[in-house]
Amino acid sequence: MRRVAITGLGLVSSLGHDVESFWNATRNGESGVAPTTIPEGDKLTARMVAEVKDWDGAKALDRKLLGLSDRFSQFAAYAAKQAVDDAGDMPRDNAAIIIGTGVGGAVTLDESYVRLYRENQQRIHPFSIPRLMANGPASLVSLAMGITGPSFAVSSACSSSNHAIGLAAGMVQRGEVEAALAGGAEAAITYGGIRAWEALRVISPDVCRPFSADRKGMILGEGSGMVVLEDMERAKARGAHIYAELAGFGMSADAVDMVQPSMEGAARTIKAALNAAGMNPDEVDYINAHGTGTPANDPTETKAIRTVFGDAADKVLVSSTKAMHGHALGAAGALELIATLGAMHSGIVPPTINFTEADPECDLDYVPNQARERQVKSAVSNSFAFGGLNAVLALRAAP
């Protein structure tokens, strides 16, 4: 099996439209959360969101493709371009594109419903179907870049990005492709979408406080993260900058509940990623936690980490960057992978901001409020989704 190098990064988030801005913000503990700017947002209870600010889709796609794209596809196209430019090389006929999304073209759907049911119009946008499709980002990136290898979408709610990246890494490992462009994209901050999340009662009315005793829930985010994966020997031969080795990938299903997380499922997935990487728990320096800030997720994830790591759980640093960039659903794993790579690259672990008081059920070192200097040679990034679908990535410093 080939080893997999990460050689290119691209990103759009509430913390900025590029990787450097995102890294600086996460290390400094800056928040991208603010009151929503969507139409009729003042009617919402959950008004605080992590929106991508000052967005212009024209910088992502040329005019002939722009009309075919929903906001989430535009995010993906811009992040993909950054990642390929950063990598410096991308084969066109022997590369894969795998992009995850949990919701798909939510903006197009919401706008269509407004036109049909509120404005009583008889017509909606003629390209509503291609804009809605979950495979919109993969198809548009393929068109924009002329990549003719395997291209498809993955949808597993909040684990979509990690599933996409892990599957892409597997294709590179097996030699099916020389390289892959993988990640996730989401733009689900719409009036109807937020109303649905409000009904589920998992949204915080103010800020996200992962692992704190007074946490009240998650904050919705949006954006896209994309990475270029390639065969390690190929990357070395061409002198590419290698951010890290994607050393292991684990996935599982809880088979327990649609919305309640399972400690056993999460632990099983973390262990699978470490086993695939040939990595012992005491080697891991940092865990980027799923850390949604909901009452159910945080203690469950804490117990899963303790189950897998044993005594090493007291030494590993754990933080949730969702308090800064929001929970970007299908894009979350990709944003968090890039945050993890930032920690490995800089030796600075991003904090869990908004932390106020410890919860007896959450008893790990969550790097509260202030970044921490730590050389990160090995790391894990967790994603645990509604539907009980789990995906975990294990990373090792570049050789």
PLY file of the C-alpha trace (Angstrom):
ply
format ascii 1.0
element vertex 399
property float x
property float y
property float z
element edge 398
property int vertex1
property int vertex2
end_header
0.00 0.00 0.00
1.26 3.45 -0.92
1.61 6.19 1.68
-0.55 9.29 1.25
0.83 12.82 1.40
-1.24 15.99 1.88
0.29 18.54 -0.46
-2.35 21.22 -1.06
-4.90 23.08 1.05
-7.79 25.39 0.21
-10.51 26.87 2.35
-13.48 29.22 2.63
-14.95 29.87 6.08
-16.42 32.48 8.40
-12.83 33.10 9.54
-11.61 34.04 6.07
-11.39 32.98 2.45
-7.93 31.42 2.62
-5.92 29.03 4.76
-3.58 31.60 6.29
-6.46 33.77 7.56
-8.15 30.68 8.98
-4.99 29.46 10.73
-4.29 32.87 12.23
-7.86 33.19 13.50
-7.99 29.73 15.06
-4.64 30.17 16.79
-5.74 33.57 18.12
-9.07 32.23 19.34
-11.08 34.54 17.11
-14.77 33.89 16.51
-16.53 34.03 13.17
-19.94 33.96 14.87
-22.30 36.91 14.39
-26.02 37.60 13.87
-27.23 36.18 10.57
-27.64 38.45 7.57
-30.16 36.24 5.75
-33.58 37.66 4.82
-36.05 37.48 7.74
-33.25 36.48 10.07
-34.68 38.83 12.70
-37.60 36.40 13.11
-35.33 33.58 14.22
-34.58 32.55 17.78
-31.21 31.11 16.71
-29.83 34.25 15.06
-26.16 33.60 15.81
-24.35 31.80 12.98
-20.89 31.55 11.41
-21.50 32.92 7.91
-18.94 33.35 5.15
-18.69 37.11 4.84
-18.29 39.31 1.73
-18.67 36.38 -0.64
-18.47 36.86 -4.42
-19.13 33.70 -6.42
-17.48 35.20 -9.49
-14.06 34.62 -7.98
-14.80 30.89 -7.75
-16.19 30.09 -11.19
-16.32 31.72 -14.60
-19.57 33.16 -15.81
-20.75 30.17 -17.84
-20.57 27.93 -14.75
-21.67 30.46 -12.15
-25.35 30.23 -13.13
-25.20 26.47 -12.57
-23.88 26.75 -9.05
-25.42 27.02 -5.62
-23.49 28.83 -2.88
-22.04 25.57 -1.52
-20.65 24.66 -4.95
-19.04 28.08 -5.28
-17.31 27.59 -1.94
-16.02 24.19 -3.07
-14.75 25.50 -6.41
-12.83 28.33 -4.77
-11.32 26.08 -2.09
-10.41 23.49 -4.74
-8.61 26.10 -6.85
-6.61 27.21 -3.82
-5.68 23.61 -2.98
-4.50 22.79 -6.49
-2.54 26.04 -6.75
-0.96 25.27 -3.38
-0.01 21.74 -4.42
1.57 23.07 -7.60
0.57 20.05 -9.65
-2.58 18.03 -10.35
-2.86 15.30 -12.97
-5.93 15.71 -15.14
-6.65 12.14 -16.25
-5.41 10.14 -13.25
-6.91 12.04 -10.34
-10.12 11.70 -8.34
-12.51 14.33 -7.00
-14.55 13.35 -3.93
-16.51 16.07 -2.14
-18.80 15.58 0.82
-21.93 17.52 1.74
-24.60 16.92 4.32
-27.37 19.12 2.93
-26.52 20.09 -0.65
-28.06 23.06 -2.46
-29.99 24.50 0.47
-29.88 28.11 -0.75
-31.39 27.15 -4.11
-34.08 25.08 -2.39
-35.02 27.84 0.05
-35.13 30.49 -2.68
-37.28 28.24 -4.87
-39.80 27.70 -2.09
-40.04 31.46 -1.47
-40.79 32.05 -5.15
-43.38 29.26 -5.36
-45.21 29.48 -2.05
-44.79 33.06 -0.88
-44.49 35.07 -4.08
-46.86 32.75 -6.00
-44.59 32.69 -9.00
-44.97 29.85 -11.46
-41.32 29.54 -12.45
-38.09 28.97 -10.60
-34.49 29.14 -11.78
-34.08 26.96 -14.90
-30.93 25.35 -13.47
-32.43 24.59 -10.06
-31.83 20.84 -10.40
-28.08 20.98 -11.14
-27.71 23.64 -8.44
-29.49 21.45 -5.90
-27.61 18.24 -6.59
-25.25 16.94 -3.93
-22.73 16.16 -6.68
-22.81 19.79 -7.88
-19.42 20.68 -6.35
-17.66 17.57 -7.69
-19.10 18.07 -11.15
-18.33 21.80 -11.30
-14.77 21.32 -10.04
-14.27 18.61 -12.67
-15.57 20.96 -15.38
-13.59 23.96 -14.17
-10.30 22.05 -13.89
-10.67 19.51 -16.65
-10.11 16.57 -14.30
-11.46 13.43 -15.95
-10.83 10.80 -13.27
-13.44 9.41 -10.84
-15.60 12.23 -9.46
-18.50 11.87 -7.06
-20.21 13.11 -3.91
-20.40 11.62 -0.43
-23.23 12.41 1.98
-23.08 11.28 5.60
-24.24 14.38 7.46
-21.46 15.82 9.67
-19.00 13.06 8.72
-19.25 13.75 4.98
-15.86 15.49 4.65
-13.95 12.87 6.59
-15.60 10.09 4.62
-14.71 11.85 1.35
-11.10 12.43 2.37
-10.68 8.91 3.74
-12.13 7.30 0.61
-9.92 9.46 -1.60
-6.87 8.48 0.44
-7.77 4.84 -0.06
-7.82 5.29 -3.83
-4.34 6.82 -3.70
-3.09 4.08 -1.38
-4.26 1.34 -3.73
-2.76 3.05 -6.77
-6.11 3.61 -8.45
-5.19 7.27 -8.96
-2.00 9.29 -8.61
-3.71 12.10 -6.72
-7.09 13.19 -5.39
-8.87 16.41 -4.56
-11.13 15.81 -1.57
-13.04 17.65 1.12
-16.47 19.04 1.81
-18.76 22.00 1.19
-21.88 23.34 2.86
-24.08 26.44 2.72
-27.12 25.55 4.81
-27.67 28.86 6.59
-31.15 29.62 5.26
-34.36 30.68 6.97
-35.99 27.29 6.48
-32.82 25.43 7.42
-32.32 27.30 10.69
-35.99 26.83 11.57
-35.46 23.08 11.18
-32.42 23.13 13.47
-34.35 25.22 16.01
-37.04 22.54 16.08
-34.40 19.94 16.94
-33.38 22.05 19.98
-29.64 21.67 19.56
-28.81 25.30 18.63
-27.23 27.70 21.11
-28.92 31.11 21.42
-25.59 32.92 21.88
-22.23 31.14 21.52
-20.93 27.59 21.29
-19.15 26.39 24.46
-17.78 22.90 23.72
-17.13 20.76 26.80
-18.20 23.50 29.24
-20.72 22.70 31.97
-23.00 25.54 30.78
-22.93 24.62 27.09
-26.24 25.15 25.30
-25.68 23.71 21.84
-24.05 24.22 18.48
-23.74 27.20 16.15
-24.36 26.62 12.43
-21.49 27.42 10.10
-20.76 27.17 6.39
-17.85 27.01 3.98
-15.57 24.52 2.28
-12.26 22.84 2.90
-10.33 20.96 0.21
-7.07 19.03 0.27
-4.83 17.52 -2.40
-3.76 13.97 -1.59
-1.07 12.15 -3.56
1.29 9.23 -3.47
4.09 10.05 -1.02
6.87 9.00 -3.41
5.38 11.09 -6.20
5.20 14.09 -3.88
8.82 13.68 -2.79
10.04 13.17 -6.36
8.54 16.45 -7.54
9.70 18.37 -4.46
6.23 19.13 -3.18
5.64 20.69 0.21
4.15 17.90 2.34
1.93 19.15 5.17
1.53 15.71 6.74
0.93 12.07 5.98
-2.68 10.96 6.07
-1.74 7.77 7.86
-5.05 6.22 8.88
-8.80 6.32 8.37
-11.54 4.67 10.41
-15.28 4.55 9.86
-18.24 2.80 11.45
-21.96 3.01 12.11
-23.45 3.14 15.61
-26.62 1.27 14.60
-28.20 2.70 17.76
-30.05 5.99 17.22
-30.59 8.66 14.56
-29.64 11.62 16.74
-28.13 10.35 20.00
-24.38 9.62 19.80
-22.89 6.30 20.85
-19.72 6.11 22.93
-19.03 2.61 21.61
-19.36 3.70 17.97
-17.10 6.71 18.43
-14.47 4.67 20.30
-14.58 1.94 17.68
-13.91 4.46 14.91
-11.04 6.23 16.67
-9.43 2.86 17.36
-9.87 1.82 13.71
-8.12 5.00 12.49
-5.20 4.46 14.88
-4.91 0.80 13.87
-4.91 1.71 10.18
-2.12 4.22 10.88
-0.11 1.75 12.96
-0.25 4.36 15.70
-0.38 3.82 19.47
-2.60 6.12 21.56
0.37 7.44 23.53
1.91 8.72 20.25
-0.96 11.14 19.62
-0.24 14.74 20.62
-3.52 16.39 19.61
-7.15 15.50 18.93
-9.37 17.91 17.02
-12.65 16.87 18.59
-16.06 16.73 16.99
-16.98 18.93 19.98
-20.36 20.33 18.97
-21.18 21.93 22.33
-24.40 19.95 22.70
-25.27 18.29 26.02
-25.15 14.79 24.50
-22.10 14.93 22.21
-19.37 16.27 24.47
-19.48 13.76 27.37
-19.97 10.91 24.90
-16.90 11.93 22.92
-14.91 12.39 26.13
-15.75 8.85 27.25
-14.84 7.49 23.82
-11.43 9.17 23.97
-10.82 7.81 27.48
-11.87 4.33 26.38
-9.38 4.27 23.50
-6.52 6.25 25.04
-6.57 4.97 28.60
-3.92 6.72 30.71
-2.68 8.57 27.61
-5.96 10.52 27.58
-4.61 12.72 30.37
-1.62 13.77 28.25
-3.20 14.43 24.87
-4.46 17.94 24.03
-8.07 18.08 22.84
-9.86 21.09 21.36
-12.93 21.94 19.35
-12.54 24.65 16.73
-16.30 24.66 16.05
-16.70 27.42 18.62
-14.82 29.66 16.16
-15.91 28.60 12.65
-19.27 27.07 13.57
-20.52 23.60 12.81
-20.26 23.51 9.04
-22.05 20.14 8.82
-20.79 18.35 5.69
-17.80 20.72 5.47
-16.89 20.46 9.16
-14.37 17.63 8.90
-12.42 19.34 6.12
-12.18 22.65 8.00
-11.09 20.79 11.12
-8.51 18.74 9.24
-6.98 22.00 7.99
-7.03 23.39 11.55
-5.25 20.22 12.70
-2.63 20.60 9.96
-2.15 24.18 11.14
-1.34 22.88 14.62
1.14 20.38 13.16
2.70 23.04 10.93
3.07 25.77 13.58
3.46 23.88 16.85
0.49 25.83 18.23
-2.68 23.97 19.20
-5.86 26.04 18.69
-8.00 26.63 21.78
-11.55 25.71 22.71
-12.91 29.24 23.08
-15.86 30.37 25.22
-14.88 27.82 27.87
-16.27 28.89 31.25
-16.46 26.05 33.78
-15.50 22.39 33.79
-18.10 19.67 33.44
-17.37 16.61 35.64
-18.28 14.43 32.65
-15.82 16.28 30.41
-12.48 15.87 32.16
-9.78 16.12 29.47
-7.39 18.96 28.63
-9.51 20.98 26.18
-6.97 23.82 25.75
-9.46 26.32 27.21
-9.54 29.81 25.68
-5.82 30.19 24.95
-3.76 28.42 22.29
-1.01 26.14 23.57
2.47 25.57 22.22
3.02 21.87 21.55
4.99 20.05 18.91
2.38 17.92 17.16
3.89 14.90 15.45
0.71 12.82 15.38
-2.91 13.91 15.49
-6.48 12.69 15.13
-9.52 14.52 13.75
-12.96 13.23 14.76
-16.32 13.45 13.00
-19.45 11.80 14.42
-22.67 12.39 12.48
-26.41 12.19 12.94
-27.54 8.78 11.82
-24.66 7.27 13.80
-22.15 7.58 10.95
-18.58 8.05 12.15
-15.32 8.90 10.36
-11.92 9.62 11.91
-8.64 10.66 10.27
-5.19 9.98 11.74
-2.23 12.15 10.73
1.51 11.81 11.08
4.12 14.53 10.57
5.69 14.61 7.13
8.74 12.33 6.80
0 1
1 2
2 3
3 4
4 5
5 6
6 7
7 8
8 9
9 10
10 11
11 12
12 13
13 14
14 15
15 16
16 17
17 18
18 19
19 20
20 21
21 22
22 23
23 24
24 25
25 26
26 27
27 28
28 29
29 30
30 31
31 32
32 33
33 34
34 35
35 36
36 37
37 38
38 39
39 40
40 41
41 42
42 43
43 44
44 45
45 46
46 47
47 48
48 49
49 50
50 51
51 52
52 53
53 54
54 55
55 56
56 57
57 58
58 59
59 60
60 61
61 62
62 63
63 64
64 65
65 66
66 67
67 68
68 69
69 70
70 71
71 72
72 73
73 74
74 75
75 76
76 77
77 78
78 79
79 80
80 81
81 82
82 83
83 84
84 85
85 86
86 87
87 88
88 89
89 90
90 91
91 92
92 93
93 94
94 95
95 96
96 97
97 98
98 99
99 100
100 101
101 102
102 103
103 104
104 105
105 106
106 107
107 108
108 109
109 110
110 111
111 112
112 113
113 114
114 115
115 116
116 117
117 118
118 119
119 120
120 121
121 122
122 123
123 124
124 125
125 126
126 127
127 128
128 129
129 130
130 131
131 132
132 133
133 134
134 135
135 136
136 137
137 138
138 139
139 140
140 141
141 142
142 143
143 144
144 145
145 146
146 147
147 148
148 149
149 150
150 151
151 152
152 153
153 154
154 155
155 156
156 157
157 158
158 159
159 160
160 161
161 162
162 163
163 164
164 165
165 166
166 167
167 168
168 169
169 170
170 171
171 172
172 173
173 174
174 175
175 176
176 177
177 178
178 179
179 180
180 181
181 182
182 183
183 184
184 185
185 186
186 187
187 188
188 189
189 190
190 191
191 192
192 193
193 194
194 195
195 196
196 197
197 198
198 199
199 200
200 201
201 202
202 203
203 204
204 205
205 206
206 207
207 208
208 209
209 210
210 211
211 212
212 213
213 214
214 215
215 216
216 217
217 218
218 219
219 220
220 221
221 222
222 223
223 224
224 225
225 226
226 227
227 228
228 229
229 230
230 231
231 232
232 233
233 234
234 235
235 236
236 237
237 238
238 239
239 240
240 241
241 242
242 243
243 244
244 245
245 246
246 247
247 248
248 249
249 250
250 251
251 252
252 253
253 254
254 255
255 256
256 257
257 258
258 259
259 260
260 261
261 262
262 263
263 264
264 265
265 266
266 267
267 268
268 269
269 270
270 271
271 272
272 273
273 274
274 275
275 276
276 277
277 278
278 279
279 280
280 281
281 282
282 283
283 284
284 285
285 286
286 287
287 288
288 289
289 290
290 291
291 292
292 293
293 294
294 295
295 296
296 297
297 298
298 299
299 300
300 301
301 302
302 303
303 304
304 305
305 306
306 307
307 308
308 309
309 310
310 311
311 312
312 313
313 314
314 315
315 316
316 317
317 318
318 319
319 320
320 321
321 322
322 323
323 324
324 325
325 326
326 327
327 328
328 329
329 330
330 331
331 332
332 333
333 334
334 335
335 336
336 337
337 338
338 339
339 340
340 341
341 342
342 343
343 344
344 345
345 346
346 347
347 348
348 349
349 350
350 351
351 352
352 353
353 354
354 355
355 356
356 357
357 358
358 359
359 360
360 361
361 362
362 363
363 364
364 365
365 366
366 367
367 368
368 369
369 370
370 371
371 372
372 373
373 374
374 375
375 376
376 377
377 378
378 379
379 380
380 381
381 382
382 383
383 384
384 385
385 386
386 387
387 388
388 389
389 390
390 391
391 392
392 393
393 394
394 395
395 396
396 397
397 398
